[in-house]
Amino acid sequence: MPEAHHDPAGDPAPDRPRAITAPATRGDLVFRIVLRVAGYSVFALMGLIAAFLLGRGSTALRATGWSFLSTQKWQTEAHHFGIAAVLPDGVLIAVVALVVAVPVSLCAALFISEYAPVRLRGLLVAMVDLMAAVPSIIYGLWGFFFLQGRVLGTVRWAALHLGGVLPFLKVPLGDVGTSYTSSTFVAGLVVALMITPIITSLSREVFSQAPQGEREGAYALGSTRWGMVRTVVLPFGRGGVIGAVMLGFGRAMGETIAVALIISPTFTLNTHILQAGANSISALIALRFSESDGLSLSALMAAGLVLFALTLVVNVLAGIVVSRSRSGAATAD
């Protein structure tokens, strides 16, 4: 038998795991190269998009400088334009959408993953996925012709009875029929319906991966089903839910056609979400692109660059939150 190696002090050398290596075949090398090219191409495409927007929007950015972020006018012929009104309005539309969509999405995700019968679960998942496949213009037409007329009564009641307590619900224009149409709130409701499938699908996937052993342990300690969900499923999926919400926010910020069909475009910052008049960068680009040239087109490209940077930051933060969470670590395995 081979003798054990000893160090100079006479103690046996510590055990070390033996490295196991396998020779890489030609197929393995090709597969790795393809994956690396695919991964790096994502960064290349994002860089090319940013470079294109920056190059096409540089004329407008040089003409206005930093005032592009603080001007609430859009008068390109007078070199007086900026996104100080449309950017906050777009954020407000996205926030309204999240306030409506997040509770509905979480309840739907919990029902599908924890309470729905097994036979019904597949059908519900398919229906949620089908909602995500509906074109944006369909949601916009539905919101304009069907939803808006049916929520005006509720919107008017909220403005008249709650506007004195909650200033953002007040409608300074007065109680007339056109005061409550084409508002930030109505646009937010339509966008909420569009981001609900995204948040629901991601949250359901995270909830379904909660460890089975911890579920059974909660039941063994006498927990009810809701107690198990509250102490095991929700804490496990917290990071994934936050990431899903942030991804939904990025989608809401970039929504174009549905918002353009609903809103009545304005270039004044409107913090009263029930009042007529709203705007967003994506809707601004969609409504002005066909009639723009020269400096106007460059200004739209600069606005698109700001929106691109904002959504990129939101998505990166969402990825960081998910990767550092317990649920993100589990889904990465």
C-alpha positions, 0 to 999 in steps of 0.5 A, a space after each residue: 500500500 502506498 504510504 501517506 505523505 507527511 509534512 516536515 512536522 510529522 503530521 499527515 497532509 490534509 485531505 483535499 478533494 481531487 479535481 475532476 476534469 473532462 476533456 472538452 470535445 469539439 461540440 462542447 467548444 462550439 456550444 460554449 462559443 455560441 452561448 458566449 456570442 449570444 450573451 455578448 450580443 445582448 450587450 452589443 444590441 443595447 449599446 447600438 440602440 443607445 448609440 443610435 438614440 444618442 447620435 440622432 438626439 444629439 442635435 436637440 440635446 446640444 440646442 437645449 442642454 440640461 434644460 431639456 429635463 426641466 422645460 415643460 414646453 414642446 415648441 421645437 421651432 422656437 428651440 424651447 422644448 423639454 420633457 419636464 411634463 411628459 416624464 413625470 406624467 408617464 411615471 404617474 400613469 405607471 404608478 397608477 397601473 402598479 397600484 391597481 395591478 399589483 394586488 390583483 396580480 398577487 392574489 391571482 398568482 397565489 390562487 393559481 399556485 396554492 388554492 386552485 384545483 389541479 385540473 383548473 390550474 393549467 387553464 388559468 395559466 393559459 388564460 393569463 398567458 393569453 392576456 399577455 399576448 393580446 395586442 396593445 391597440 386592443 387594450 387601448 380601444 377597449 379602454 377608450 370605447 368601453 372602460 372610460 364611459 363606465 368609470 366616469 361616475 366613480 371618478 366623479 364621485 372620488 373627485 367631489 368627495 375625496 378631492 378635499 382630503 386627498 389633493 391628487 384626487 381633486 379636479 380644479 377644472 370644475 364639475 363638467 363632463 370633460 373634466 374626467 375623461 382622458 385622464 392619468 387615472 383612466 390611462 393607468 387602468 388600461 395599462 394595469 390590465 396590460 401589466 397584470 399578466 406579467 406580474 402574475 406569471 412571474 409571481 406564480 412561478 416564484 411562489 410555486 418554487 417554495 421548498 416543499 419541505 418547509 411547506 410540510 414543516 409548517 403544516 406539521 406545526 399545525 399551520 393552516 394553508 393561509 398560515 403556510 402561505 404567509 410564513 413560507 411562500 410569501 417570504 420565499 417569493 418576496 424578492 421575486 415579487 419585487 423584481 416582477 413589480 419592477 419589470 411591470 413598472 418598466 413595461 408600464 413606462 414604455 407603453 405607447 399605443 394604449 396610452 396614446 389612444 386614451 390621453 388628451 396630450 398636454 405639456 403641463 405637469 398635471 399631478 391631479 390624476 383624475 383630471 383630463 389631460 396627461 402625457 408620456 414620452 412614449 405617447 409623445 413619440 407616437 403622436 408626433 413622429 409622423 409630422 416631425 423632421 429636423 430638430 423636432 425628430 431629434 428632440 423625439 430621439 432625445 426623449 426616447 433616449 431618456 426613456 430607454 435609460 430609465 427603463 434600463 435602470 429599472 430592469 437592471 435594479 429588478 435583476 439585482 433584486 431577484 438575483 440577491 433574493 432567496 427566490 432568485 437564487 433558487 430559480 437560478 439553480 
